[in-house]
Amino acid sequence: MIQALSDALAERGYDTLTPVQEAVTAEGLEASDLLVSAQTGSGKTVGFGLAIAPTILGEGGAFGPAAAPLALVVAPTRELAFQVKRELDWLYAGAGARIASCVGGMDMRDERRTLERGAHVVVGTPGRLRDHIQRGSLDLGDVRAVVLDEADEMLDLGFREDLEFMLDAAPEGRRTLMFSATVPPMIVTLAKRYQRDAVRVTTLSERSQHTDIAYQALRVSQQDAETAIINVLRFHEAQNAIVFANTRAAVNRLTARFANRGFSVVSLSGELSQAERTHALQAMRDGRARVCVATDVAARGIDLPNLELVVHAELPSNAETLLHRSGRTGRAGRKGTSALIVPPKAAKKAERLLKTARVTAEWMAAPGADEILRRDEERLLADPVWDEAPGGDEAAFAARLLAEKSPEQIAAAYLRLYRQSHSAPEDLADPEMRPAPKERAPFGPSVWFALSVGRAERAEPRWLLPLLCRAGDLTPDAIGAIRVQGAETYVQIAEGRAAGFEAALGAGGQLEEGVNARRMEGEPDLGPASRGGPPRRPGGKPPHRGDRPAPQGAAPEGDRPRGKGPGKGRPGRANDAEADRDGATRPYKPRGPKSGGPKHAGPKVGGPKAGGKPGRDGGPKRGPGGPRRPKG
């Protein structure tokens, strides 16, 4: 290795190289094109800096006077470009390198003046680099090496045309190094066109880059999906944490909520200017902010050296994004945590993502309030401040405290002050609990009435119930069971309202034309229930079609008739129906013969209309004396 680079690595504390750094600097690859699969956080920036060094450095391992650039590094985002420049600055400092950046959002005139003064390496984003080439301020005639960092992301962001333009503008004899977390077909096509016998290097099979990241899948109830994030942040109290959301609206909502809870928080989304993004990241780096809420696109390329926690407030769309998000933490030998917030509706998706990413996560409940308070006490007792000897002023004040207050009062007050400086944890609902079903009160003493319509007339509780209330001056609470039978329907009326019901109907007991009611002695003999099903109140929605068992004695499903007409109900649907207030099911209305009456016609009784034509099923059409379907 070149001595200047070796000294720079030793100064930065590099004892050994990472797998990707060793792979790209292997003997025999000094002049080869490389197609490298490496994950975020694997040390690839230093890796390609070491890989192109033999190509761009002069004799003695040092750069000559700066003129036209010798190397071009292309990155998908401004943040990643600045990060690459910072890494190459210290790596090539001993070799006398001059490194320039060209990124969107910065003053193009300043960049032009920098390029005119000369640079050995230029780092930039595709759009801005192309602008400089087209304007003549960036000359690629002397370029010996081109590096495409995060090539798959640049293609995803629509930079293919810009990349091809720059690669066509570079000399044919250059080296081309492509670094990509994945190698989709577009990358393969680009490599075949612009690389010469590229050596394929992959370190994705190495598990060492993932061992420092602990994945957690946190089960939460649907209503606690966002509240649980507050508890996760409080439980870990990470030096730096990033919370990923899928939309700008979610980023803004979470940022406002965290700020209201006392967290020092910044946000990153596409609506921010470059200056606002730079200030937000600087606040995270210097400790003024500890939580960053971001979308995937806005967070591309950001580097937070002390990032300890990644929270997926909303699950990513694919496994690659999951790994890319999580790869922000657990870098350079540090431990990190990647926590997925998983409400019940997202459990299956979370399982698929983890399986596709080949990641094993620990499934657990989100930390509760008691657990967080215990963790606070542990952190408080483990604080190194306890081991420091008190200074002069501190000793005097400590003696004064002990003279005026008891040790228990001092300790309790200190604990209260500690907790007041932190956001209070939230009580979370048990994600496994389901609300207990409400018990129905017994209907009480009642009187049964028989109505003169049944299944033959297509009677249904959903239109009988409002008819009973309207004609009999009742409220729904006064009506119990409604049992539809073949020729009659039995209705249960509260005993205290039965007399008023009869009085409202009059001597004939007529509810409406063709529907009469008569009082019964005792309870009707209904026989065994024809079918079961979930309990429904009259007027409620019928059970789902798939939940309706076939009526007793029905033919096997393959032998049942289909189509319209009497007795030709669809397979699996019951012809018996019953509905009551305290537990019976609702009826199903089979498709009967069409009539000349209104849509969803009610029961048909009475003689045929004089001179009327027979119905489609051979039966008579409703005559003038037949009942009309009640409205409502």
GICORMO-V929371 format. One record per pair of residues at least 6 apart in sequence whose C-alpha atoms are under 8 Angstrom apart, sorted by sequence separation. I is the first residue (numbers start at 1). GAP is how many residues later the second one is. If there is no record, write none. Layout:
BEGIN
I/GAP + I/GAP
END
This chain:
BEGIN
38/6 + 57/6 + 58/6 + 75/6 + 102/6 + 132/6 + 133/6 + 154/6 + 245/6 + 258/6 + 259/6 + 283/6 + 284/6 + 316/6 + 329/6 + 330/6 + 354/6 + 453/6 + 468/6 + 469/6 + 483/6 + 484/6 + 505/6 + 510/6 + 511/6 + 536/6 + 554/6 + 562/6 + 563/6 + 569/6 + 578/6 + 579/6 + 580/6 + 595/6 + 614/6 + 615/6 + 56/7 + 74/7 + 133/7 + 191/7 + 244/7 + 258/7 + 284/7 + 315/7 + 329/7 + 330/7 + 354/7 + 469/7 + 482/7 + 483/7 + 502/7 + 509/7 + 510/7 + 561/7 + 562/7 + 563/7 + 578/7 + 579/7 + 613/7 + 614/7 + 89/8 + 220/8 + 233/8 + 284/8 + 329/8 + 342/8 + 482/8 + 483/8 + 508/8 + 509/8 + 560/8 + 561/8 + 562/8 + 577/8 + 578/8 + 579/8 + 612/8 + 613/8 + 89/9 + 102/9 + 129/9 + 268/9 + 329/9 + 401/9 + 481/9 + 482/9 + 509/9 + 534/9 + 561/9 + 562/9 + 577/9 + 578/9 + 612/9 + 24/10 + 89/10 + 101/10 + 255/10 + 481/10 + 482/10 + 533/10 + 560/10 + 561/10 + 577/10 + 88/11 + 100/11 + 255/11 + 326/11 + 465/11 + 480/11 + 481/11 + 560/11 + 576/11 + 577/11 + 609/11 + 255/12 + 268/12 + 326/12 + 479/12 + 480/12 + 608/12 + 609/12 + 178/13 + 267/13 + 479/13 + 480/13 + 575/13 + 607/13 + 608/13 + 609/13 + 610/13 + 56/14 + 85/14 + 100/14 + 266/14 + 479/14 + 480/14 + 533/14 + 557/14 + 574/14 + 608/14 + 609/14 + 56/15 + 85/15 + 100/15 + 252/15 + 310/15 + 478/15 + 479/15 + 533/15 + 557/15 + 573/15 + 575/15 + 607/15 + 608/15 + 609/15 + 85/16 + 251/16 + 310/16 + 478/16 + 532/16 + 606/16 + 607/16 + 608/16 + 251/17 + 266/17 + 532/17 + 605/17 + 606/17 + 20/18 + 176/18 + 251/18 + 266/18 + 310/18 + 531/18 + 604/18 + 607/18 + 82/19 + 100/19 + 176/19 + 285/19 + 310/19 + 478/19 + 531/19 + 606/19 + 607/19 + 81/20 + 98/20 + 99/20 + 100/20 + 102/20 + 112/20 + 175/20 + 284/20 + 285/20 + 309/20 + 531/20 + 570/20 + 595/20 + 606/20 + 30/21 + 98/21 + 99/21 + 100/21 + 101/21 + 102/21 + 103/21 + 104/21 + 116/21 + 146/21 + 248/21 + 285/21 + 307/21 + 308/21 + 461/21 + 530/21 + 531/21 + 550/21 + 551/21 + 569/21 + 594/21 + 605/21 + 606/21 + 20/22 + 21/22 + 25/22 + 30/22 + 81/22 + 97/22 + 98/22 + 99/22 + 100/22 + 101/22 + 102/22 + 103/22 + 115/22 + 248/22 + 307/22 + 308/22 + 530/22 + 550/22 + 551/22 + 569/22 + 593/22 + 594/22 + 604/22 + 605/22 + 19/23 + 20/23 + 21/23 + 24/23 + 97/23 + 98/23 + 99/23 + 100/23 + 101/23 + 102/23 + 104/23 + 115/23 + 248/23 + 266/23 + 281/23 + 307/23 + 461/23 + 474/23 + 549/23 + 550/23 + 551/23 + 568/23 + 593/23 + 604/23 + 18/24 + 20/24 + 24/24 + 30/24 + 31/24 + 97/24 + 99/24 + 103/24 + 104/24 + 264/24 + 265/24 + 268/24 + 304/24 + 460/24 + 548/24 + 549/24 + 550/24 + 551/24 + 593/24 + 603/24 + 18/25 + 21/25 + 22/25 + 25/25 + 30/25 + 78/25 + 103/25 + 112/25 + 264/25 + 265/25 + 266/25 + 267/25 + 268/25 + 269/25 + 296/25 + 303/25 + 315/25 + 459/25 + 548/25 + 549/25 + 551/25 + 566/25 + 596/25 + 597/25 + 602/25 + 603/25 + 21/26 + 25/26 + 78/26 + 102/26 + 103/26 + 264/26 + 265/26 + 266/26 + 267/26 + 268/26 + 269/26 + 305/26 + 310/26 + 312/26 + 314/26 + 315/26 + 546/26 + 548/26 + 565/26 + 566/26 + 595/26 + 596/26 + 602/26 + 603/26 + 20/27 + 21/27 + 24/27 + 102/27 + 143/27 + 144/27 + 151/27 + 153/27 + 167/27 + 263/27 + 264/27 + 265/27 + 266/27 + 267/27 + 268/27 + 270/27 + 308/27 + 309/27 + 310/27 + 311/27 + 312/27 + 313/27 + 314/27 + 315/27 + 473/27 + 474/27 + 545/27 + 564/27 + 565/27 + 566/27 + 595/27 + 601/27 + 602/27 + 141/28 + 143/28 + 146/28 + 148/28 + 150/28 + 151/28 + 152/28 + 226/28 + 230/28 + 263/28 + 265/28 + 269/28 + 270/28 + 308/28 + 309/28 + 310/28 + 311/28 + 312/28 + 313/28 + 472/28 + 473/28 + 545/28 + 564/28 + 565/28 + 601/28 + 602/28 + 21/29 + 140/29 + 141/29 + 142/29 + 144/29 + 145/29 + 146/29 + 147/29 + 148/29 + 149/29 + 150/29 + 151/29 + 152/29 + 269/29 + 296/29 + 307/29 + 308/29 + 309/29 + 310/29 + 311/29 + 312/29 + 455/29 + 472/29 + 564/29 + 600/29 + 140/30 + 141/30 + 144/30 + 145/30 + 146/30 + 147/30 + 148/30 + 149/30 + 150/30 + 152/30 + 268/30 + 269/30 + 309/30 + 311/30 + 454/30 + 455/30 + 456/30 + 457/30 + 459/30 + 472/30 + 140/31 + 143/31 + 144/31 + 145/31 + 146/31 + 147/31 + 148/31 + 149/31 + 150/31 + 152/31 + 155/31 + 268/31 + 315/31 + 322/31 + 454/31 + 455/31 + 456/31 + 473/31 + 62/32 + 63/32 + 64/32 + 66/32 + 127/32 + 130/32 + 145/32 + 147/32 + 152/32 + 454/32 + 455/32 + 472/32 + 62/33 + 63/33 + 126/33 + 454/33 + 455/33 + 471/33 + 472/33 + 61/34 + 62/34 + 63/34 + 319/34 + 323/34 + 453/34 + 454/34 + 471/34 + 490/34 + 62/35 + 127/35 + 130/35 + 152/35 + 315/35 + 318/35 + 319/35 + 322/35 + 452/35 + 453/35 + 454/35 + 126/36 + 130/36 + 151/36 + 452/36 + 453/36 + 126/37 + 319/37 + 320/37 + 443/37 + 451/37 + 452/37 + 85/38 + 255/38 + 319/38 + 450/38 + 451/38 + 45/39 + 49/39 + 84/39 + 254/39 + 450/39 + 451/39 + 472/39 + 450/40 + 451/40 + 471/40 + 46/41 + 82/41 + 449/41 + 450/41 + 471/41 + 538/41 + 45/42 + 46/42 + 49/42 + 81/42 + 251/42 + 448/42 + 449/42 + 537/42 + 538/42 + 543/42 + 45/43 + 81/43 + 251/43 + 448/43 + 449/43 + 468/43 + 531/43 + 536/43 + 537/43 + 538/43 + 542/43 + 543/43 + 81/44 + 240/44 + 251/44 + 448/44 + 449/44 + 467/44 + 536/44 + 537/44 + 542/44 + 5/45 + 46/45 + 447/45 + 448/45 + 531/45 + 536/45 + 537/45 + 541/45 + 542/45 + 78/46 + 446/46 + 447/46 + 530/46 + 531/46 + 536/46 + 537/46 + 540/46 + 542/46 + 68/47 + 78/47 + 248/47 + 446/47 + 447/47 + 530/47 + 535/47 + 536/47 + 537/47 + 73/48 + 75/48 + 77/48 + 239/48 + 243/48 + 245/48 + 247/48 + 446/48 + 447/48 + 535/48 + 536/48 + 537/48 + 538/48 + 67/49 + 69/49 + 71/49 + 72/49 + 73/49 + 74/49 + 75/49 + 76/49 + 240/49 + 241/49 + 242/49 + 243/49 + 244/49 + 245/49 + 246/49 + 445/49 + 446/49 + 534/49 + 535/49 + 536/49 + 537/49 + 67/50 + 68/50 + 69/50 + 70/50 + 71/50 + 72/50 + 73/50 + 74/50 + 75/50 + 76/50 + 240/50 + 241/50 + 242/50 + 243/50 + 244/50 + 245/50 + 246/50 + 444/50 + 445/50 + 446/50 + 534/50 + 535/50 + 536/50 + 66/51 + 67/51 + 68/51 + 69/51 + 70/51 + 71/51 + 72/51 + 73/51 + 74/51 + 75/51 + 239/51 + 240/51 + 241/51 + 242/51 + 243/51 + 244/51 + 245/51 + 443/51 + 447/51 + 533/51 + 534/51 + 535/51 + 566/51 + 66/52 + 67/52 + 68/52 + 69/52 + 74/52 + 238/52 + 240/52 + 242/52 + 244/52 + 373/52 + 446/52 + 532/52 + 533/52 + 565/52 + 66/53 + 67/53 + 69/53 + 372/53 + 532/53 + 66/54 + 369/56 + 482/56 + 4/57 + 63/57 + 368/57 + 369/57 + 3/58 + 4/58 + 368/58 + 369/58 + 2/59 + 368/59 + 369/59 + 368/60 + 452/62 + 453/62 + 452/63 + 240/64 + 451/64 + 452/64 + 242/65 + 451/65 + 452/65 + 240/66 + 241/66 + 244/66 + 365/66 + 451/66 + 239/67 + 240/67 + 241/67 + 242/67 + 243/67 + 244/67 + 245/67 + 450/67 + 451/67 + 239/68 + 240/68 + 241/68 + 242/68 + 243/68 + 244/68 + 245/68 + 246/68 + 449/68 + 450/68 + 238/69 + 239/69 + 240/69 + 241/69 + 242/69 + 243/69 + 244/69 + 245/69 + 246/69 + 449/69 + 450/69 + 68/70 + 69/70 + 238/70 + 241/70 + 243/70 + 244/70 + 245/70 + 246/70 + 449/70 + 450/70 + 68/71 + 69/71 + 72/71 + 238/71 + 448/71 + 449/71 + 68/72 + 70/72 + 71/72 + 74/72 + 447/72 + 448/72 + 68/73 + 69/73 + 70/73 + 71/73 + 72/73 + 73/73 + 74/73 + 75/73 + 76/73 + 236/73 + 447/73 + 448/73 + 465/73 + 68/74 + 69/74 + 70/74 + 71/74 + 72/74 + 73/74 + 74/74 + 75/74 + 76/74 + 448/74 + 465/74 + 68/75 + 70/75 + 71/75 + 72/75 + 73/75 + 74/75 + 75/75 + 76/75 + 447/75 + 448/75 + 71/76 + 73/76 + 75/76 + 447/76 + 448/76 + 462/76 + 463/76 + 76/77 + 461/77 + 462/77 + 76/78 + 461/78 + 462/78 + 75/79 + 76/81 + 244/81 + 8/82 + 9/82 + 229/82 + 8/83 + 8/84 + 229/84 + 8/85 + 5/86 + 8/86 + 5/87 + 7/87 + 226/87 + 344/87 + 4/88 + 56/88 + 225/88 + 343/88 + 5/89 + 55/89 + 56/89 + 4/90 + 5/90 + 55/90 + 486/90 + 4/91 + 485/91 + 514/91 + 484/92 + 485/92 + 514/92 + 52/93 + 484/93 + 485/93 + 483/94 + 484/94 + 483/95 + 484/95 + 482/96 + 483/96 + 482/97 + 483/97 + 481/98 + 482/98 + 48/99 + 481/99 + 482/99 + 480/100 + 481/100 + 480/101 + 481/101 + 479/102 + 480/102 + 481/103 + 484/103 + 514/111 + 229/112 + 513/112 + 514/112 + 515/112 + 213/113 + 228/113 + 513/113 + 514/113 + 513/114 + 514/114 + 512/115 + 513/115 + 213/116 + 225/116 + 213/117 + 225/117 + 212/118 + 225/118 + 461/118 + 212/119 + 210/120 + 212/121 + 214/121 + 216/121 + 218/121 + 220/121 + 222/121 + 455/121 + 209/122 + 212/122 + 213/122 + 214/122 + 215/122 + 216/122 + 217/122 + 218/122 + 219/122 + 220/122 + 221/122 + 222/122 + 212/123 + 213/123 + 214/123 + 215/123 + 216/123 + 217/123 + 218/123 + 219/123 + 220/123 + 221/123 + 222/123 + 212/124 + 213/124 + 214/124 + 215/124 + 216/124 + 217/124 + 218/124 + 219/124 + 220/124 + 213/125 + 215/125 + 217/125 + 219/125 + 461/125 + 461/126 + 460/127 + 460/128 + 48/129 + 460/129 + 458/131 + 235/132 + 458/132 + 217/133 + 232/134 + 44/135 + 231/135 + 232/135 + 231/136 + 235/136 + 231/137 + 235/137 + 228/138 + 231/138 + 234/138 + 443/138 + 228/139 + 443/139 + 235/140 + 442/140 + 36/141 + 38/141 + 39/141 + 40/141 + 231/141 + 235/141 + 441/141 + 33/142 + 34/142 + 35/142 + 36/142 + 37/142 + 38/142 + 39/142 + 440/142 + 32/143 + 33/143 + 34/143 + 35/143 + 36/143 + 37/143 + 38/143 + 459/143 + 31/144 + 33/144 + 34/144 + 35/144 + 36/144 + 37/144 + 38/144 + 215/144 + 217/144 + 219/144 + 458/144 + 459/144 + 35/145 + 37/145 + 215/145 + 216/145 + 217/145 + 218/145 + 219/145 + 220/145 + 457/145 + 458/145 + 37/146 + 215/146 + 216/146 + 217/146 + 218/146 + 219/146 + 220/146 + 457/146 + 458/146 + 214/147 + 215/147 + 216/147 + 217/147 + 218/147 + 219/147 + 456/147 + 457/147 + 216/148 + 218/148 + 457/148 + 454/149 + 453/150 + 35/156 + 262/160 + 263/160 + 262/161 + 33/162 + 261/162 + 33/163 + 35/163 + 467/163 + 33/164 + 34/164 + 35/164 + 36/164 + 37/164 + 38/164 + 32/165 + 33/165 + 34/165 + 35/165 + 36/165 + 37/165 + 38/165 + 39/165 + 32/166 + 33/166 + 34/166 + 35/166 + 36/166 + 37/166 + 38/166 + 466/166 + 32/167 + 34/167 + 37/167 + 42/167 + 463/167 + 41/168 + 105/168 + 106/168 + 105/169 + 463/169 + 24/177 + 23/178 + 20/182 + 20/183 + 19/184 + 19/187 + 234/188 + 234/189 + 234/191 + 231/194 + 230/195 + 231/195 + 230/196 + 228/198 + 227/199 + 228/200 + 227/201 + 224/204 + 224/205 + 221/207 + 220/208 + 221/208 + 220/209 + 221/209 + 222/209 + 220/210 + 221/210 + 220/211 + 221/211 + 219/212 + 83/218 + 83/219 + 80/220 + 81/220 + 83/220 + 79/221 + 80/221 + 79/222 + 80/222 + 77/223 + 78/223 + 79/223 + 80/223 + 76/224 + 77/224 + 79/224 + 76/225 + 40/284 + 39/285 + 41/286 + 40/287 + 41/287 + 39/288 + 40/288 + 41/288 + 41/289 + 42/289 + 41/290 + 42/290 + 41/291
END
